[in-house]
C-alpha cells in the first residue's frame, strides 16, 4: 500500500512534466490569468505569437501583453471575469509583421460561485481563414463570370436583360424614355485579319472602355459577342437627348488607337430604339438591331433610329 503510494508520488512530477511538454507543443496559446489579470501560467506558444517566453509571461498583465489589442479585447475580458464564457475571433500581428487570425476562448474559473481567474485558449485559424477567403474570391469570380463578359468585364446579355426590365419599370413611373443602342465596330474583321486576334482583343477592350466612359452611372454597356455591343440608356427626356449622347459615343469611338507601330482610326455604326408604351426588352433589342443595319446600309460611322413601323415588328425572342 505504502509502496504504491510512493510510486504515485514519484511519478507525479514526471506526469506534470509530460503535460507541460504537451501544452508547449500545441500551436495554440494557453494561459491562466488571476483576478488581477496577471499571468500565472502560459505555454510556449506565446513566444511565436507575441515574442514572449514563459518566464517573461509569468507576472505580466493582460494589458501589458496585448498592448493596442487590449481595448478591443476588453469587453470579452470583462465578461469572462463576470462569469460568462467568451468565444470570439481576432486578428493578431506577429513579431515578423504578418497577421494571424485567431479564435479565442475565455473560460471563467469559478469556485463556490466566485470567479478566481480565467483560462485562455487562443487557436490559430489562419489556414481556415485563408481558405474561406479563397472560396469567397472564387465564388465572387464565378458570379462575375456568369454575368459579365470574360474579355471586357462588361455586363453580359443576362445581366443587361434584367437591367432593361428594371429601367422600363422605372420609366413607367418617371414618364421618361429608355433607349437601347446596338453597336457594331466598322470593318473590325480587317483588324483581326491584319493584326491577329490578340491585337483584336486589345482593340475590343479599348472600345469597351470608351463606350463605358461615354455613359452615365445609371447606364449600362454590354458586349454581346465579337465586335457587337449593346448600350442601355435610361431616363431619356427627348429624342434630342439621345442624339446628343449618340454623337458623343461616335466621337469617343473615333479617337485614334495606337496598335503597335500602327495607328487605327476606328468608327462604329449604331442603331437606336426608344421605348414606347408596351415596349419590352426583347422588342427594344430587336428594333435597335434593325436600326443598326439601316445605319450600316447608309454608309457606317453613323447612327439610325428604328422606324415607327418597327414598334410592332415580329422577331424571334432573345433570351
N, C-alpha and C positions, 0 to 999 in steps of 0.2 A: 504493500500500500504506500509506504513512505517512498519506496524506490520509484514507483510510478509517478508520485507527486513530484519527486526530484527531477525525473525526466521531463515532466511538463515544464517545470521552472527553467530547466536548462535549455529547452527548445524554444521557449517564448522569444528570446532575443533573436534567434535565427529566423523565426516566423516573421517578426517585426521587420527584420532586415529584408526579407523576401518581399513583403508587402510594400516597403519603401521603394525597392527597386522596380516593383511592378508599376506603381503610380508614376515613377520617374521616367519610365519608358513609354508612357502614354503621350500621344500628341494632342493633349488637352490639358489646359491649366486646371489644377485642383488646389484649393486653399481653404483655410478656416480662419474667419475673422471674428474677433471678440466683440463685446458690446460697444467698445470704443472705436470700432472699425480698424483695429490694429491686427496685423497678420500674426497668427500663432503657428501656422503650418502652411507650406507651399511646396509643390513639386517642381522639378527642374524645367518643366515646360515654360515657366515664366522667363527663362533665360533666352529662349529663341523668340518669344513674343515681345518681351519688354527689356531684354538685356539684363535681367536681374537674376543673380544666383539665389539658392535657398538661404544662405546666411544673410544676404542683403535684403531678402524679403521679410525675414522674421523681424518684427518690431516696426515695420513700415505701415503707414496708414493707407487706406484706400485712395484718399485724395492725393497723397504723395506719389503713389504708383500710377494712377490714371491721368493725372495732370489735366489737360484740356478735355479729356473724355469724362472726367468726374461729374461735371454739371449735367451731362447727357444721361449718365447712369444713375444720378442721384434719386430720381423718382422710384426706380426699381430697388435701389438700396434701402430707401426709407420704407418702402412697402414690405421688403423682406424682414427688416428689423421690427416691423409691426406685426409679423407673424404670417405674412402672405407669401407663398412661394411665387417666384417670378421666372418667366422664360421669355427671352427676347433676343433679337438679332442686333449685331453691332459691327461696324467696320473698325478695324484696329490697325493703325500704322505700325509697321515693324521697324527695328533699328536700321535695316538696309534700305528703307524707303518704300517698300512695297506695301500693299494693303491686304490684310487678311479679313475674311468675312467670318464672324464668329456667331455661335449660338450659345448664349449664356443662360445658366440656371442658377438662381439664388434660392437655397433651401434653408429656412429658419431652423435653428437648433433649439427646440422647445423642451424644457424640463419643468414639470409641475405647472404648466401654463405660462411659464416665463421664457422669453427669448434670451438665450445665453450667447448667441452668436449666429453666424450664418455660414453654411457650406457653399462654396462657389465652384462650379464646374463650367468651363468655357471650352467648347469644341470648335475645331477648325472646319468650317463648312465651305471653304473657298472652292474646292473642286466641284461641289454641288452647285454653288452659285454660278461658277463659270459655265457649267453645263446648262443651267437654267437660262443664262444669258444667250448662249449659243442657240438653244432651242427657240428662244423668243425671237432672236435675229433671223433664224431660218424660217419661222412662221411668218414674220413680217415680210421677208423676201418672197416667200411663196404667195402671200396675199397680194403683194405688188405685182408679181409676175402674172397673176390671174386677172388683174385689172389694168395693167399698163403694158405698153409696147416695149419689148426687150431691147430694141435698138436706141430709141429716142427717149424712153422713160415717160412719154406722154400717156395719158389715159387711153385705154383701148376701147373698142366698139361696145363692149359690155357695159363699161362704166359710163360711156358717153350716152347710150340709150337711156340709162337711168337718170342722167342729168338733164336730158332733153325733156323727159316726162316731168321732172320736178320744175323745170323752167316754164313749161306750158301751164302747169297748175298754178304757178305764181302769176303768170301773165293774165290769167282769168281774173285774178283778184286785183292786179295792178292796172289792168287795161292797157298794158304795153305789149309790144310785139316781141317775138322770138325769131331769130334768124339762124338758119343753118347754111353754112358755106362749104361747098365741095371744091377742093383744090387739087389740081394736078400740076406737077412741075413740067414746064415745056421742054421737050426734047431730052428728057432725062436719060433715055436709053443710049443716046450718043455719049453721055458722060460715062456710063458703065462700060460701054464698048470700047471707048478710047482710053480710059484711065484705069479700068478694072473695078471690080465690086468693092474692095476695101476703100478705095477713093470715093466710090459712090456712096458708101455708108457714111463716111465722114461728111460728105456733102449733105446728105439727108439729115444728119444730126444738127448741122448748122442751120438748115432751113427750118427744122422743128423749133430750134431756139429762137429764130427770127419771128416765126409765127406766134409763138407764145409771148414774146416781148411786145407784139403788136396789140395784144388783147388786154382787157382789164382783169382784175382779180375774179370777178363774177363770171367770166367767160371761160371756155374750155377749148383746147386744141387736141386733136386726136389723129394718130396715124392709122389709116385703115389698112395699109399694106403697100409695099412698093413705094411709089412716089405719090400716093394718094393720101390726102389729109382732109379732115372734116373739122370745121370750127363751129362752135355753138356760141352765139352772141345773144345775151339776154337784155331785157329792158330797153328795147328799141322804140324810140318815140316816133320816128317817121322814116320814110324811105331815104330821105336826105341824110339822116343819122347813119344808116348802114352804108350808104355810098361813101361817106367820109371815112368810115373805118376801112372799107374795101380799098379805097385809094391809098390809105396808109399801109395796108398789108402789101399791096402791089409794090409800093415804093421800098418797103423793107426787104422784100424778096429780091428786088433788082440791084441791091448793093453788091458790087463786085466781090467775088470769092476767090481767094488765093488757094490754089491746089498745087502744091509743089512749086515748080518754076512757072506754071501756067496761071493765068487769071481768067476766071469764068465770069460770064455776065448772065446770071440766071434770070428767069422770069417764070410766071405761073399763069394759069387760066383758072377762072373762078366762076362757080355758079351759085346764085343766091336764091334761097327760098324763104319767104316771110310767112309767119304763122297767120292763119285766118281762123274764123270761127269753126270749131270742129276739127282743126288740124291735129294730126298725130305725129309722133316721132318718125314713123316709117314714111308717112307722106312727105314730110319735110325733107328727109334724106333723099327719097326718090326724085322729088321735084328739083332739089338743088343739083342732083346728078344730071338731070335733063338739061338744066340751065348751063351746067359746066360744058357739056358737049356743044351747046349753042355758042358759048364763048370761044371754044376751040375752032368751030366752024367759021367764026367771024374773024379769025386771024391770030388767036392766042394773045398772051400778055394783056389780058383784059378780063372784065367780069360781065356777066349777063344775069338778068333776073328771070326767074321762072315766069312763064306767061300766065295770065289769068286763067286760061283754059286748063292749066296744069292742076288746078285745085282738085279736080275730081279724077285725076289720072289713075289708071289701073296699073298695078305693079305687083311683082312677087314680094311677099313680106320679107323684110330684112330683120332677122332676129339674132 
